[in-house]
Amino acid sequence: MITTIVGFAISMAFLFLMLSAACSAIQEIIANFFRWRSTTLEHGLSGILMSQDFQKAIYELPLIQGLFSSGLRKNSPKRSPSYIPSSTLALSILQVAADKKLDLKTPSLAPDHTLAATEKLLVSLLRDCNTVAEQRKRLEEWFDSSMERVSGWYKRKAHAWIWIIGLVLCSLLNADAISLSKRFWNDQTLREAIATEATEYVKSTPKSEAVGDDNEDLQKSVGRLNLLRENLPGVPLGWCRADGKLLTALDKPQAPANSVQATCWPDLLHPRTTAVQVALDPTDPRLTDLSEWTWWLGKIVGIIATVLAISQGAPFWFDLLQKVVNLRLAGAPPETSKEKK
């Protein structure tokens, strides 16, 4: 019984890990394509400096221009940075303030009225700094603390998108936590196969590679997206479709063309699908005693449960999976050693 529970926990955790990794990979692909991080940084700097003109002037400096990256296509415009070191930004702020002739010692009327709020901010921030070194250190500390808030904005936006992506992905894959948990619990062969696959995955894959990071490149995101297809080959994901000639599911081999003997796991079937169209026991209660609205209600609840689970994030499920796998390995019987001749 304990072995069954552990195997079941590994199977579910591994499923949620793969789906979480896929969602975060898709989110990273979208973030790279639409330049979410660089855009968030630009808006964040404009906000904390209280001037879009001052932020644009900073981005025109050679110090910052060196952080720009090439576009995705040849001859495309350079892409603004998604990260600026605090020391570099502090030097840039002081440089732009000098170029704009802002007085950082006493409040005065800025030559450019659009920078008046920025001048007041810098005067207040650097009030008791007597040297340039002190000013740089104060600006670095201020920037680091301000960027924590900007990072919080980005993380909330990314987490909201994980929910949207998770809902779409789970709906497309028919990733129903309720039905899948039944299958893992009742199918010992599948449960043991997934548990073995998960154990090997945890032992051979570093956490950074499994869950990704906050600023990974496009190629790495696409590679992590492939994990879902590579590591869940036997899991019953997908929708069954009956057309009178062929009915297949992702967890079963495809039947020959024009065949009506294709098999399908009953929990994937819509109630209107008749047992005559598939090779199933016609007395199966899941086919005969289930109304359409009940089926759809259970399906919706199961998919939402999966989305809720994967919204916890790939790092959470990787850590949990690692603990359960270690428990499984600790409980495995030792191998019998051969007697020495």
Secondary structure, DSSP 8 states (H G I E B T S, - for coil): -HHHHHHHHHHHHHHHHHHHHHHHHHHHHHHHHHTHHHHHHHHHHHHHHT-HHHHHHHHTSHHHHTT-B--SSTT---B--S---HHHHHHHHHHHHHHTT--SSS----SSGGGHHHHHHHHHHTTT--SHHHHHHHHHHHHHHHHHHHHHHHHHHHHHHHHHHHHHHHHHHT--HHHHHHHHHH-HHHHHHHHHHHHHHHHHS-HHHHH--TT--HHHHHHHHTHHHHH-TTS--S-----SS----TTS----TT-S-----GGGS-TTS-GGGTTS-TT-HHHHS--HHHHHHHHHHHHHHHHHHHTT-HHHHHHHHHHHHHHHHHHS---------
